């Protein structure tokens, strides 16, 4: 059964989830597992288009060190087209291209 497989995956990934939270997950159309760059952008896009979803992350706080060493061109294109302010902030926070050569 697909729901049982999803529940097992969620339990494995999210250490602090309780049965009440697990039962409430069925209220969402989509469950995004992981708050990394892909999960966050996916969640932003789902929110933008009004799609009922939940984003699950196993860490209680953001890490203090960057986890993405680069963001590919397609991701930057999605940011530029859908979230211009995030795109601009990402560009500002990026090291110069001389750093990577």
ZALOVO-399618 format. One record per residue: residue in three letters; z, y, x of N, C-alpha, C in turn. Coordinates in Angstrom, 3 decimals, padded with zeros to 6 digits. Example, Ala and Ser with C-alpha at 12.3 -4.5 7.8 and 13.67 -1.06 7.14 Angstrom:
REM residues 2
 residu      n_Z      n_Y      n_X     ca_Z     ca_Y     ca_X      c_Z      c_Y      c_X
    ALA  007.800 -005.690  013.190  007.800 -004.500  012.300  007.800 -003.300  013.200
    SER  007.080 -002.250  012.850  007.140 -001.060  013.670  007.870  000.030  012.900
***
This chain:
REM residues 101
 residu      n_Z      n_Y      n_X     ca_Z     ca_Y     ca_X      c_Z      c_Y      c_X
    UNK  000.000 -001.180  000.849  000.000  000.000  000.000  000.000  001.243  000.895
    UNK -000.898  002.163  000.601 -001.100  003.350  001.440  000.142  004.223  001.521
    UNK  000.830  004.393  000.394  002.020  005.248  000.392  003.101  004.682  001.303
    UNK  003.292  003.369  001.302  004.285  002.762  002.200  003.920  002.977  003.654
    UNK  002.638  002.853  003.992  002.192  003.096  005.368  002.465  004.545  005.766
    UNK  002.174  005.467  004.854  002.433  006.885  005.134  003.928  007.140  005.319
    UNK  004.732  006.550  004.451  006.182  006.725  004.569  006.707  006.193  005.893
    UNK  006.194  005.048  006.346  006.621  004.491  007.635  006.236  005.417  008.780
    UNK  005.025  005.952  008.722  004.576  006.876  009.754  005.463  008.116  009.780
    UNK  005.737  008.654  008.615  006.561  009.859  008.531  007.968  009.577  009.045
    UNK  008.559  008.444  008.653  009.900  008.091  009.133  009.922  007.949  010.647
    UNK  008.885  007.363  011.197  008.813  007.173  012.650  008.713  008.525  013.354
    UNK  007.957  009.423  012.785  007.699  010.711  013.423  008.842  011.704  013.216
    UNK  009.395  011.729  012.032  010.430  012.698  011.696  011.782  011.993  011.695
    UNK  012.594  012.277  012.682  013.853  011.575  012.855  014.903  011.957  011.814
    UNK  014.898  013.183  011.367  015.972  013.659  010.497  015.616  013.624  009.011
    UNK  014.521  012.995  008.656  014.112  012.996  007.247  015.042  012.096  006.434
    UNK  015.421  012.538  005.254  016.263  011.704  004.396  015.451  011.236  003.188
    UNK  016.014  010.346  002.392  015.278  009.752  001.283  014.843  010.798  000.257
    UNK  015.679  011.817  000.016  015.296  012.867 -000.936  014.044  013.596 -000.463
    UNK  014.015  013.937  000.836  012.830  014.600  001.384  011.610  013.702  001.288
    UNK  011.798  012.427  001.580  010.691  011.481  001.535  010.141  011.370  000.117
    UNK  011.006  011.336 -000.874  010.562  011.272 -002.271  009.818  012.534 -002.679
    UNK  010.209  013.675 -002.137  009.554  014.940 -002.478  008.188  015.093 -001.832
    UNK  007.903  014.326 -000.810  006.612  014.435 -000.129  005.458  014.137 -001.083
    UNK  005.702  013.281 -002.064  004.632  012.942 -003.004  004.218  014.130 -003.867
    UNK  004.974  015.222 -003.830  004.615  016.430 -004.577  003.462  017.186 -003.913
    UNK  003.156  016.832 -002.686  002.123  017.542 -001.936  000.824  016.746 -001.934
    UNK -000.288  017.469 -001.937 -001.598  016.818 -001.868 -001.899  016.333 -000.454
    UNK -001.394  017.086  000.528 -001.671  016.767  001.932 -000.380  016.900  002.731
    UNK -000.173  015.965  003.665  000.924  016.046  004.619  000.310  016.216  006.000
    UNK  000.609  017.321  006.654  000.158  017.571  008.016  001.313  017.170  008.930
    UNK  001.071  016.223  009.816  002.115  015.733  010.708  001.887  016.314  012.094
    UNK  002.791  017.168  012.517  002.720  017.758  013.843  002.398  019.236  013.792
    UNK  003.250  020.044  014.415  003.077  021.488  014.431  002.505  022.011  015.728
    UNK  001.613  021.233  016.343  000.900  021.710  017.528 -000.239  022.625  017.108
    UNK -001.111  022.980  018.032 -002.214  023.884  017.698 -003.072  023.389  016.524
    UNK -003.403  022.125  016.500 -004.251  021.593  015.424 -003.500  021.592  014.096
    UNK -002.253  021.132  014.105 -001.467  021.099  012.879 -001.222  022.484  012.303
    UNK -000.922  023.442  013.180 -000.664  024.806  012.705 -001.911  025.444  012.104
    UNK -003.043  025.287  012.778 -004.275  025.868  012.251 -004.682  025.167  010.953
    UNK -004.502  023.850  010.909 -004.793  023.119  009.674 -003.931  023.647  008.537
    UNK -002.645  023.829  008.799 -001.733  024.343  007.783 -002.122  025.763  007.352
    UNK -002.497  026.604  008.308 -002.942  027.959  007.968 -004.159  027.935  007.056
    UNK -005.129  027.079  007.386 -006.345  026.999  006.566 -006.039  026.456  005.176
    UNK -005.193  025.439  005.099 -004.820  024.905  003.788 -004.117  025.969  002.952
    UNK -003.248  026.756  003.584 -002.555  027.834  002.876 -003.541  028.890  002.395
    UNK -004.468  029.242  003.268 -005.463  030.262  002.929 -006.234  029.882  001.675
    UNK -006.540  028.604  001.531 -007.334  028.149  000.389 -006.472  027.607 -000.752
    UNK -005.155  027.831 -000.669 -004.266  027.487 -001.763 -004.087  025.997 -002.011
    UNK -004.232  025.189 -000.968 -004.085  023.744 -001.104 -002.623  023.374 -000.873
    UNK -002.062  022.648 -001.815 -000.658  022.253 -001.789 -000.418  021.252 -000.656
    UNK  000.367  021.664  000.347  000.598  020.795  001.507  001.975  021.068  002.109
    UNK  002.354  020.200  003.023  003.584  020.380  003.788  003.259  020.076  005.246
    UNK  003.862  020.843  006.143  003.712  020.628  007.579  005.024  020.067  008.105
    UNK  004.967  018.904  008.732  006.153  018.265  009.297  006.098  018.357  010.820
    UNK  007.199  018.740  011.416  007.305  018.825  012.874  008.625  018.191  013.279
    UNK  008.597  017.389  014.332  009.819  016.695  014.733  010.800  017.579  015.495
    UNK  010.320  018.626  016.109  011.231  019.513  016.834  011.846  020.526  015.879
    UNK  013.089  020.864  016.129  013.772  021.837  015.285  013.413  023.265  015.666
    UNK  012.989  023.465  016.923  012.643  024.797  017.416  011.345  024.717  018.205
    UNK  010.660  025.836  018.343  009.476  025.831  019.209  009.870  025.564  020.659
    UNK  008.975  024.973  021.423  009.246  024.775  022.842  009.109  026.119  023.562
    UNK  009.706  026.202  024.729  009.635  027.445  025.499  008.450  027.444  026.464
    UNK  007.750  026.325  026.524  006.608  026.209  027.424  005.350  025.935  026.614
    UNK  004.229  026.513  027.006  002.983  026.266  026.273  002.626  024.780  026.282
    UNK  002.138  024.287  025.175  001.720  022.891  025.076  000.201  022.758  025.134
    UNK -000.505  023.812  024.779 -001.972  023.787  024.827 -002.406  024.469  026.122
    UNK -003.123  023.754  026.955 -003.577  024.339  028.219 -004.850  025.148  028.037
    UNK -005.577  024.857  026.971 -006.737  025.664  026.622 -007.007  025.473  025.139
    UNK -007.704  026.409  024.563 -008.123  026.311  023.168 -009.642  026.338  023.204
    UNK -010.268  025.322  022.606 -011.722  025.217  022.730 -012.452  026.287  021.921
    UNK -013.737  026.412  022.185 -014.546  027.473  021.587 -014.595  027.367  020.063
    UNK -014.681  026.161  019.524 -014.753  025.995  018.063 -013.452  026.464  017.408
    UNK -012.329  026.157  018.023 -011.046  026.603  017.486 -010.978  028.127  017.492
    UNK -011.436  028.736  018.555 -011.433  030.200  018.631 -012.370  030.795  017.576
    UNK -013.482  030.137  017.323 -014.404  030.592  016.285 -013.737  030.536  014.904
    UNK -013.013  029.457  014.634 -012.294  029.316  013.361 -011.248  030.420  013.231
    UNK -010.515  030.681  014.309 -009.524  031.759  014.284 -010.188  033.113  014.045
    UNK -011.274  033.366  014.774 -011.962  034.657  014.655 -012.456  034.896  013.229
    UNK -013.014  033.873  012.611 -013.580  034.014  011.271 -012.516  034.052  010.174
    UNK -011.425  033.328  010.351 -010.451  033.171  009.281 -009.159  033.958  009.479
    UNK -008.789  034.167  010.719 -007.519  034.829  011.024 -007.720  035.797  012.191
    UNK -008.414  036.911  011.952 -008.740  037.831  013.059 -007.528  038.308  013.851
    UNK -006.412  038.558  013.185 -005.241  039.062  013.925 -004.689  037.991  014.869
    UNK -004.696  036.730  014.443 -004.247  035.641  015.327 -005.233  035.482  016.482
    UNK -006.517  035.620  016.191 -007.542  035.541  017.233 -007.288  036.606  018.306
    UNK -007.046  037.831  017.889 -006.818  038.928  018.833 -005.563  038.675  019.661
    UNK -004.489  038.220  019.026 -003.254  037.930  019.756 -003.450  036.775  020.741
    UNK -004.259  035.792  020.375 -004.541  034.667  021.270 -005.299  035.151  022.499
    UNK -006.276  035.999  022.284 -007.044  036.573  023.410 -006.110  037.363  024.332
    UNK -005.244  038.180  023.755 -004.314  038.990  024.559 -003.368  038.113  025.382
    UNK -002.954  036.980  024.820 -001.994  036.113  025.497 -002.640  035.177  026.510
    UNK -003.957  035.116  026.522 -004.665  034.198  027.420 -004.717  034.742  028.833
    UNK -004.591  033.867  029.822 -004.755  034.315  031.205 -006.210  034.692  031.456
    UNK -006.423  035.495  032.468 -007.802  035.886  032.789 -008.605  034.668  033.232
    UNK -009.910  034.747  033.068 -010.767  033.619  033.461 -010.700  033.359  034.963
    UNK -010.325  034.375  035.771 -010.184  034.177  037.219 -009.083  033.164  037.524
    UNK -008.081  033.100  036.671 -006.961  032.167  036.854 -007.449  030.723  036.802
    UNK -008.456  030.446  035.997 -008.916  029.068  035.775 -010.006  028.640  036.744
    UNK -010.475  029.539  037.570 -011.580  029.199  038.501 -011.077  028.783  039.845
***
